[in-house]
Amino acid sequence: MKANRMEAFSDGVLAIIITIMVLELKVPEGHDWYALIELGPKILSYIFSFVYIGIYWNNHHHLLHMVRTMNGRLMWLNLLLLFWLSLVPFTTAWMGESYFAATPTALYGIILLLAAFSYWLLQRAIISQHPGDSSFVLAMGRNLKGKLSPVLYLIAALTAYVSPWISGFFFLLVAVVWFLPDKRIEHALRGHQN
């Protein structure tokens, strides 16, 4: 069995997550630009989270192309990833409502840290399906972005109590690092096709 069903389910969950986040954006009461500016923190937290969910969707899509055999372990690890991502709308709304107060911003970083760890676990389980493909295992083992992201999320969570701007810088840095899909998987896919 291939990962098609798991990918379709994951795509649906991620689409619902984005829908929930956009529904949290309420229409302003006023009818001028100032009323829209008042929503600035909510819109900014939505943009951050939309980009993060998009990054996960994009990289998850690439990663699932490397699944050789579907099994219960992969399904549970995928559900663990989706669980943490499903909490992003809650933390996004809380962070925007609180104007990036320390605790909501720190919790946002912790949720993203746990999602990153879950993605890493899923990735390791898929890599374990390729024991005879040393070039693939070696390429996937060089995961600088995957190793750097949890550290940056942790720093973002901790610095939320110093300044939300510092915390936001680290969130932005991780998004910039991951904006382009993981090229290692694209190279590995091309290598398997040749």
N, C-alpha and C positions, 0 to 999 in steps of 0.2 A: 504494500500500500504506500502510495506517495503522500506528500504533505499537502495535497490540494485542499482537502477538507479543513485541515488545521489552518491553512492560509486564508481560506474563505471565511471561516469563523473569526479569525483574528482581524481580518479586514473589517468585518461587520462590527466587532467590538470597538475598534479604533474609530470607525465612523460615528458610532453612538457617543463615544467619549467627546469627539469634536462637537457633535450636536448639543450635548449637554452643556459644554462650555459656552457655546454661542448663545444658548437660551438663558444663561446667567446674565448676559448683557441686557439690561433693561433699557427701554427707551427713556431718554431724559425727560424730566417734567417741563423744562423750559423749551423755548423755541429759538434760541440763538446759539452762537458759537460757544459762549461761556458755559452753557448747559452741557455741551459736549465735552468741553475741557474738564468739567467736574468729573466726568467718567474716565479721565486719563489713566489713573492707576488700574482700573478694571480692564480697560482696553489693552494697556501694556502687559498686564499679567496674562490676558488672553492670547496676545501675539506670541509671547514667550512659549506658552503651553502649546499653541497650535504648531509652532515650529518644532518643538520637541516631539510631539505626537507624529508629525510628518517625518521627522528623522527616523523615529523608531519604525514607522510603517515602511519607509523606503529600505532601510537596512534589514529589517525582518524579512521582507520580500526576497531580497538577495540571499540571505542566510538560508531560507527554507529550500532554495534550489539545490542546496548541498546535502539535503536529507536523502540518504540511500534507502533506509527502511524506517517506516513509521512504527513507533512503539509507545507504550504507556508512559515511559519515563519522559520522552519528548513532549507528550501531550500535557503531562503535569507541569513540566518546567515552563512550557508555553503559557499554561494557565497562571502560573505564578507571576510571570512577566505581565500578563494582562491584568492580574489583580492589582499590582502596584500602579500600573498605568491608569486603571479605573479610578484611582484615588486622586489623580491629577486635577480633574474638574473641581473637586472639593477644595484642595489646597489653592488652586488658582483663584477660586471665588473668595476664599478667606483672605488670601494675600491682597487681592484687589480691594475688597471691602475695608480692610484694615489700613489701607494706604502703605502697604509693605512694612507692617509692624514686624518686630524681630521674631516672635514665635511663629506666626504663619509663614514667614519667609524661610525660617530654619526648617520647619516641617516640610515645606516644598522641596528644599534641598535634600532632606532625608528620604522623601518618597522617590525623588529622582535617583538618589544613590541606591536605593533598594531595587529600583527598576533596572539600573545599570548592572547590578550584581546578578539579577535574575537573567538578564540578557546574556551575560558572561557564562552563567551555568548552562543555558540553552546552547550557546555556541560551543562550549566544551563537550556537551553530549553529542552534538552533531560531528565535531572533529573526531570523537572516539569511534565513529562509524567508518573512518578512513585510515585504519591502521597500516595498510599496505601502501598507501599513497604518501610517501615521505615528503614529497615536494609540497603537497597540499598542507599536511600537518605542520611543516616547517614554516610555510607562508602564513598560515593562520596563527601560529605561535608568536609571530612578530606583531603584537597587537598594542602598539604604543597608545593609540587613541583609547582603546578599551582599558588600558592600565591607568592612563592619565585622568580619564573622566571621573571615576569614583573619588579620586583624591580631590579634584576640583569641586565636586559636589559637596564633599565633606567640608572643605574650606569655605564654600559658599554658605553652608548651614551654620558653621561656627561664626563667620564674620557677620551674619545677620544681626547679631547682638552688638556689633560695633557700628555698622552702617549698612542700610539696605543698598546703597550705591555700590559698595565694595562687593557685597553678595551678588548683586545684579551683574557686575562685571564678570564674575566667575561663571554665572549661568550663561552669559553671552559668549564667553570664551569657549565653553563646551559646545554650544550650538554652532559656533563658527568652525570648530574642529571637525564636527560630524556632519556639516551641511552637505558635503559631497558624500555619496554612498561609499561604502567600504570597498576600495579598489582590489583588495586581496581576493575577495570573493569573485569579482568580475574576472580577474586574471585566472583564478582556479577554474572557473566555468569554461573559459576559452581553452585552457589547457586540456580539459576533459573532452572538448569537442574536436580537438585536432588529432 
